[in-house]
Amino acid sequence: MRPVKYVNANDVLPEELLSMIREYYQGGYLYIPREISREVRRRTDYRIELEKRNHHIYLKHLEGRTNGQLGNLYHLSESSIRRILAGERRRYRKMKERIEQILPLWGMETRQLTQIYSSAWEVNHSYVMKAYSDKGQLERNIKITEILAGCNIPVAEIVPSGAGEKYVAYENFYFFLSRKLQGSNITDLKNKEIARKMGCAIARLHKAFLECEKEIAFWDNSLLDEMKGWVRENLAADAWKTVDRESYARAVKSLENVYGFLPKQLIHRDVHFGNFLFSEGSLSGYIDFDLSQRNIRIFDICYFLTGLLAEETEDAFTKKEWTENVRAVIAGYESITRLLAEEKAAIPCVMECIEILFAAYFIGMEDFKHARDAWEVFLFIQDCKEDI
């Protein structure tokens, strides 16, 4: 049984609601069961993904891309690009001001401040400041980081404020500072040795995540439920024009047949080279646990491998190159933790479902070009099935 988290009701409930509750119960512990609807959580995930996309657009703008080039790259109109850039500039300026105002709480002055992710800023080349609007998510991620550090997983070291606080609340945001991890993102996507090391890294993280589950309750998600729920709804709303009904039905049936045999646990849920840092060919750090959830553990492996195919690069994977990377990742994972035979057999099916999920996601965003791209990845995976 997972431990129950106790909080003081004075800290989380408005006074009028607290007064009403006191009419029924007071002076002891009152357990309020968690209720997070899948629809609410899905919208939260959409928002996070959309914020990341908009920030990527802004960074490429700073690199010198024109609005026309950005529109072609992200399949958006130039007016949409202008609107996104204007919004990002406003967010950039306001958040920069907030961080400059609170840095003295850590005994620092601003010498260098650079936005590196949608909610993260590099400070003085040595630290990273991250901003959250959700206090609960921040506290959960801090706890994850502390547990992982205790398991000798390379994660960022949290730097307390001068008052000894792990984070600081300011203007409806919550900020925490950590030391910047060494390393950078891998750019050679086809390197089989790096692929093997990624498999090892995912397995080590999964082992440590089991310790996190002993201390924190996480959202218990289900790929199968998503496939039979909002994914189907979005595809049907598209009149099955992007993903045909028969392919969807076969993929869901295959997943349903094996789902009960697949181990479930806490996973990262956003495994790609941007969230795994390497230094001199070795893993140097894990970042970004914002989307972490309970799900089938092979989701992380499959998500990473399908993500390689989705990268917008001129040097696309051949069938041979990609299947070699698939085998390298699995070999790396199994050098740390053995996969069940059912898991290995289910990998192609899970990868297909992930691409159908992404097609449905982009359909929901009315981004039909990326939805078709996801369908093309699905077809590529189908063509590789016998070699995985």
Buried (B, 14 or more C-beta within 10 A) or exposed (E): EEEEEEEEBEEEBEEEEEEEEEEEEEEEEEEEEEEEEBEEBBEBBEEBBEBBBBBBBBBBBEEEBEBEBBBBBBBBEBEBBBEBBEEBEEBBEEBBEBBEEBBEBBEBEBEEBEBBBBBBBBBBEEBBBBBBEEBEBBBBBBBBBBBBBEBEBBBBBBBEBEEEEBBBEBEEBBBBBBEBBEBEEBEEBBBBEBBBBBBBBBBBBBBBBEBBBEEBEBBBBBBBEBBBBBBBEBBEEBEEEBBEEEBBEBBBEBBEEBBEEBEBBBBBBBBBBBBBBBEEEEBBBBBBBBBBBBBBBBBBBBBBBBBBBBEEEEEEBEEEBBBBBBBBBBBBBBEBBEBEEBBBBBBBBBBBBBBBBBBBBBBBBEBBEBBBBBBEBBEBBBEBEEEB
